[in-house]
Amino acid sequence: MRMTRNKQMILDLLASEPEDEYLPAAAVAERLGKRMTDVARTLRLMEDQGLVVSVVREVPVDRPGLGTYTRALKCYQRAVDI
């Protein structure tokens, strides 16, 4: 497994969050200024490698013109044992 700059940036961001906070891929991408599809792919790879863990949570989503609704999203946190 190679530790790329993108993986390290994601791990640093997740480490800066409170221990019980899980972030959806879109929130990670927004905070890093990256494309959501690229971040989501990297997060899935990192989960397979054991660098992050995920849970599915109901997350409020705000869509202009559609309002706010909740959606079940996969949310990520840095793995504790790395």
C-alpha positions, 0 to 999 in steps of 0.5 A: 500500500502506498501512502499518497498525498491525497490519502495523507490529506484525507487522514489529516482532515479526519484526524482533526475531527472529534473522535465520534465524528464521521464525515460523508465523502462530500464533506471531505471533498468540500473541505479539501477542495477536491472532486467528490467522485475522486475523494469517494473512490479514495475513501473506499480504497482506504477502507479496504486498506484499513486506514478508515472505517465507515458507517451509514448514517442519516445525514441532512442534505440541502439542495437548492430548489429542493429544500433539505431532506435526510439521506442515508450516506456512508460516512468515514472516520480515521481507523483508530489503530493506525 
